Amino acid sequence: MSQNRGTDFPGTTPDTSGGQTGSSLSDRAATGFSGAATGTATATGLAQTAQQYGEKITEVAGQAKEFVTDKIGVVGDKFKELQNADYAEIAENAKDYARKNPGQAILISAAAGLLVGLILRGRRS
């Protein structure tokens, strides 16, 4: 007659060794608790890592805000200069620049033409 010291659950095999198994219930419980401790340590580590990344993102976002604010100020100043500028003088400066730097002038013209072409093409669609 075999001694069955546990309840038969689906997916388990009954203990037929007379209660002598390779690992006792307390061993299995200790393993489960150490696994829980490891899981807690992992969760704590992940929380700390997430907090560090959050702090870095906040810092970088602040730097980006300062950069954009500075650039918006520069663009605003340039618009004010263009509003008060003499267009004949601007055209003359552009011609002088093109004479001194023909390669850059061609690249700038090509880029401007491409940009205008994309804008006009997008409106037709």
N, C-alpha and C positions, 0 to 999 in steps of 0.2 A: 504494500500500500504506500503510495507516494504522498509526501506531505506537501501540500500546496499552501504556502504562507502568504500569498498575495491574492489580490482579486484579478481575475482574468479580464483584461481590457482588450478591445479590438486592436490588433497590430502588435500585441505583446505575447511573449511566450511564458507560460507558467513556470515557476521555480520548482523543478523536480529534483534538485540536488540535495534536498534535505535542509535547505536554508544556507548552504555554503556556496556563495557565488563569488565571482572574481572581485567584485566591488560591492561594498556594503552601502546601505542607504545613506549613512553619514558621509561616506566618501563621495557619493554622487551629489549630496547636498553641498558639501564643501566645494566641489568643482563648480556647481551652479553658482554659488556665492562668489567664487573668485572670478567667474565669467561676468557676473553682474558688476563686480568691482572694476574689472577691466573695461566693461562697457561704460561705466560711469566716468572712468578716467579718460576714455576716448571722447566721450561727450564733452567733458570739461575742456579737453585739449582743443576740440573743434570749436567750442564757444569762444575760447581765448583767441584762436586763429581768426575767427570771424570778426571778433572785436578789433583785432589789430588791422585787418583789412578794411574794416569800416572807418577806423581812424585815418588810415592812409588815403582812402577815397575822399574823406572830408578835407584832408590837407590839400590834396591835388585839386579838388573842386574849388577850394579857396584861391589857389594859385591861378587856376584857369579863369576864375572870375576877375581877378586883378589884371591878368593879361588882356582879356577881352575889353575890360573897362578902359585900359590904357590905349588899346588900338582904336576903340570907338572915339576916344578923345582926339587921336591923331587924324582919323578920317573926318571928323567934324571940323577940325581946324583946316584941313585941305579943302573941304567944301566952301568954307568961308573965304579962303584965299581965291578959289575959282569964281565965286560970286563977284568979288571985287576986282578981278584980273581983267586985263585988256586982252581980248582974244587974238588980236593981231600979234601981240607980243608972245603969246603962248605958241602960235603957229610958227613964228620966227625961231623960238627956242627949240621947237620940235625939228625944224629943218636943220638947225645947227647940230643937234644931237644926232640926226640921221647921217649927216656928212662925216661926223667924227666916229660914229659907231654903226657902220652900215649893216653888219651881221646881226647885231642886236635889234636894229630897227626892223629888219626883215622878219625876224622871229616874233617881235612884238606885233607887227602888222598881221602876220599869219595867225597868231593866237587871237587877236581881236576879230579878225574875219571869221575864224572858226566859231567863236563865241556868238557873234551876231547871226551867223548861219544857223546855229543850233537853236537860238531863240526864235528866229523867224520860222524855222521848220516846225518847231513845237507848237506854234500858234495855228499853223495850217491843219494840224491833225484834229 
